[in-house]
């Protein structure tokens, strides 16, 4: 028994999902599904691809064409799917470890090619599934099971990384801002090119407990209180932005899309025949 | 076990994992935690804003009990 949205777009016999109580991933997954619902896409035209990790469990619950692939390789598989059938609306669901560590190269090259894939990163700042090891987005000084005295690495800003690599749409929202995720994913899917949406999630079980961030409610409250929309940030004085992070649309440009460029080459040779 | 009411607010207690997010972010204080699960405390205050449905990570609470409700 569930809402119409859940009944229509999820494999509801697979629910409830395996994520921990208070995990932000469920909220983000629902927001993505809402975006697909609002865009009115045929379910058979949507393909969701994921790698490995907590986040990558999502396609198992979503009632579209779905692929659960190798660790970090979701974008490589998605590139193949999109090249083979450019009509498909391809969404990649990946985690911070999956996307920025083992899959870091796939991310920058998919962004560089500007292939029409919408990537949603469920960023919970930790490797949740394997027991709380620190990831490339664990903030400096924060703890993980493999950094019991604090992480000395500098963390990635995934949005800046994607933008620098050539993504044509870059945005960030949080699990608290569920409606915003829907809005950004919609805009990302409508963008003809590589769209990157970072969805900041919460992991109360590992990241929260290791770093004494409190329970799921407190972590969600933190997302609400510490995020500033990038549009509003321009008008705010510097001291009000201390310790805050930005959400909203960061980057949007139009550039040639990869599968279209590829088709042009095919067409040019077929003309000569 | 589910509960229905005139506002159409439904809690699927089998799916609820008791994280408390819906209770915290309900603007009119309709919900409470009872026996480790979300529970409707004061349905008359419900303004049907869907903030609980939007943020329930487990899709256990939603508006939809009424025929005209989406």
Boltz contact constraints between the chains, C-beta under 6 A:
constraints:
  - contact:
      token1: [A, 1]
      token2: [B, 2]
      max_distance: 6.0
  - contact:
      token1: [A, 1]
      token2: [B, 12]
      max_distance: 6.0
  - contact:
      token1: [A, 2]
      token2: [B, 59]
      max_distance: 6.0
  - contact:
      token1: [A, 3]
      token2: [B, 62]
      max_distance: 6.0
  - contact:
      token1: [A, 3]
      token2: [B, 64]
      max_distance: 6.0
  - contact:
      token1: [A, 6]
      token2: [B, 59]
      max_distance: 6.0
  - contact:
      token1: [A, 16]
      token2: [B, 15]
      max_distance: 6.0
  - contact:
      token1: [A, 16]
      token2: [B, 58]
      max_distance: 6.0
  - contact:
      token1: [A, 21]
      token2: [B, 17]
      max_distance: 6.0
  - contact:
      token1: [A, 21]
      token2: [B, 18]
      max_distance: 6.0
  - contact:
      token1: [A, 21]
      token2: [B, 19]
      max_distance: 6.0
  - contact:
      token1: [A, 22]
      token2: [B, 19]
      max_distance: 6.0
  - contact:
      token1: [A, 23]
      token2: [B, 57]
      max_distance: 6.0
  - contact:
      token1: [A, 26]
      token2: [B, 57]
      max_distance: 6.0
  - contact:
      token1: [A, 26]
      token2: [B, 58]
      max_distance: 6.0
  - contact:
      token1: [A, 27]
      token2: [B, 55]
      max_distance: 6.0
  - contact:
      token1: [A, 27]
      token2: [B, 57]
      max_distance: 6.0
  - contact:
      token1: [A, 178]
      token2: [B, 54]
      max_distance: 6.0
  - contact:
      token1: [A, 178]
      token2: [B, 55]
      max_distance: 6.0
  - contact:
      token1: [A, 216]
      token2: [B, 19]
      max_distance: 6.0
  - contact:
      token1: [A, 216]
      token2: [B, 21]
      max_distance: 6.0
  - contact:
      token1: [A, 217]
      token2: [B, 20]
      max_distance: 6.0
  - contact:
      token1: [A, 217]
      token2: [B, 21]
      max_distance: 6.0
  - contact:
      token1: [A, 217]
      token2: [B, 24]
      max_distance: 6.0
  - contact:
      token1: [A, 220]
      token2: [B, 21]
      max_distance: 6.0
